Amino acid sequence: MGGMNLTVGFDLDMTLIDSRPGIKAAYQALSAETGTFIDADAAVTRLGPPLDEELAHWFPADEIPAMAERYREIYPTHAIAPTPAMPGAREAIAAVRALGGRAIVVTAKHEPNARLHLAHLGIEPDAVIGWLWAEAKAVALREYGAQVYVGDHVGDVRGARTAGALSVAVPTGPCPEPELRAAGADVVLADLTALPQWLAGYVAAARPAPDAA
């Protein structure tokens, strides 16, 4: 690929997977078990930030670590099966591979649960890195040399920009297009189904031109 080793990073929740049904079920199970009210419908409108930020709406600060641990324990039972891939998710990963590149997933989610989602859906990226949110995502993006990071949240845009990667945003999560553009997204696609064509153009433009001399 003309001296450019293509690596494309993807966010997970609301970018590659529609995690709302699964996360809602996991919160409902935690609520039932603890007897603490959790508005699961509201929680799934705020996906992206780390789990602790959501739990802070419902539990006192000193209970959050234990509740987060319990949520992650029950998550595989409740959240994996109901969670579908987003339209174009498999094709987006395949498009990176077809161009000789690597596709990596960089997510704030608990890494073992992120892997369970991808395995359940038959999506096989080259690497999965969990526990990273917003600017911290740049750590993994730099480590893997990602030129592009695709996500649905302004936190993903910040992560891409911090890493010096091109920020490609899809308004399929909680952040509408104007908010993503205001945060500094370089490219906004309607959804992942538009990625293969965009990526082919990006790679073609990145190839060194033949010597004009």
Salt bridges, closest charged atoms under 4 A:
ASP11 OD1 - LYS137 NZ 3.02
ASP13 OD2 - LYS109 NZ 3.25
ASP18 OD1 - ARG20 NE 2.93
GLU33 OE2 - ARG70 NE 2.62
ASP41 OD1 - LYS24 NZ 2.83
GLU54 OE2 - ARG46 NH2 2.85
GLU73 OE1 - ARG70 NH1 2.90
GLU111 OE2 - ARG115 NH2 3.12
ASP126 OD2 - ARG97 NE 3.21
GLU135 OE2 - ARG158 NE 2.74
ASP156 OD1 - LYS137 NZ 2.70
GLU177 OE2 - ARG181 NE 2.88
